[in-house]
Amino acid sequence: MALKEAMLYERLEGLKVRCNLCARRCLIVDGKLGFCRVRENRGGILYSLVYPRVCSYAIDPITKKPLAHFHPSASVFSLATVGCNFNCLFCDNWVISHAKDIRGDEIPPERIVRLAKDYGCEGISYTYTEPTIFFELAYETSRLAREEGLFNTFVTNGYMTPEAISTIAPYLDAATVDFKGSGEPQFYRKFMSVPSVEPIYEGLVEMRRHGIHLEITDLLVTKYGDSLESVRRLARWIRENLGPDIPFHILRFHPDFRLMDVPSTPIETLEKACEASREEGLHYVYIGNVPGHRYENTYCPSCGELVVGRFGFDITRWRLKEGNLCPKCGAKIAIIGR
C-alpha cells in the first residue's frame, strides 16, 4: 500500500515541514522523522508510516480504558499502531510504543469498522499507544464508525494541538486523558521527555468545549510521582476548569520497562489521594489497578449510596433507576448510557 500523506502539517522553505498534530510541533527536515518516529518528511511532504499498519487489536470492555461513566457495560474494538510522542521510562506498552521498526497488519478503516460490528462492539477505541500519532487512521475510521452507528473513544496523553482536537471532535465521543505523576512538570521532563505540560490542560479545556465526554487518570509512580499535594492540585484544577462530575481515576503503578526497581504504589497512598481528591470537590473518584477495592465502585455524591459495584473491569452490581438515578435519594448520577 502506498504511503499516506499526513494530515495537519505545513510545508516550509528548504523542503522542511512542521507537523501540527501534537504539541511538540516538530520541525522536520527532508529525510528525517518526527519525535514519534512514525512520521517522515520525504521531499517536503510529510507521510504517515503507520497507515493502516495496526500492530495490536482486541475486543475490550470499555471499563479497561478506563471509561466508567460512558456506556460502562459496552465492549469496544481497540486498536493501535507502533510509535508514541512521549518517552515514558515506565511505559507498560513499551514493546509497541518504542518499537524501532514499523510493523502490523494492514487493516484499512472499512475493515476495522466491519470487524467491530461483526464482533458486536458498540464502539471503537483508539488506544494502547497514543492515537495522535496514527491520527489519519483514527480520523478516517471514526468517520466511518459514526456512519455505522458506533461511537469512538481516545485513550490519550492529551498532548494534541487545538487543530487536531477540532478536526477529530465531530467524530470523537469520549476520551480518557492519562496524567502521570499528577502532571508535575519536573516529572514529565525527567521521566517522559515532555518539555511542558501546559498543552495538556489547554487540550482538556478544548475537548470539553467541543462536548467530548472526559475521564481523567493519574498514575502515581512510587517515590517519584506520588505527591499528595500534587494530586490535590490536579483535582482542584479539574473541578475548577472542567467541573466536579469529571470521573478521576487514580491508578496504581506497577514496575515496568526502565523502572523495574521501583515498587508498586502502596494502597494507602492511593486511598489518601482518592480521599484528598474528594475533599477538593470531585464527585467521582476511583482507584484503578486494585481489583476488589471499595473505591472501584460508584457512590452517589448526594447521599453516599453505592449505586454501581465493580471488580476490576467487571460491573458486579447496577442499582441505578431508569434515567441513571440514585435508588435512595433520586439524585442524577453523571453516567451516560448503561
PyMOL commands that set and color helices and strands:
alter all, ss='L'
color gray80, all
select helices_A, chain A and resi 13-15+62-64+94-97+109-118+131-147+162-171+181-183+185-192+198-209+228-241+267-279+294-296
alter helices_A, ss='H'
color red, helices_A
select strands_A, chain A and resi 4-5+9-11+17-19+27-28+39-42+45-48+53-54+56-61+75-80+105-106+123-126+151-156+174-180+213-220+248-252+285-288+298-299+306-311+314-318
alter strands_A, ss='S'
color yellow, strands_A
deselect
rebuild
show_as cartoon
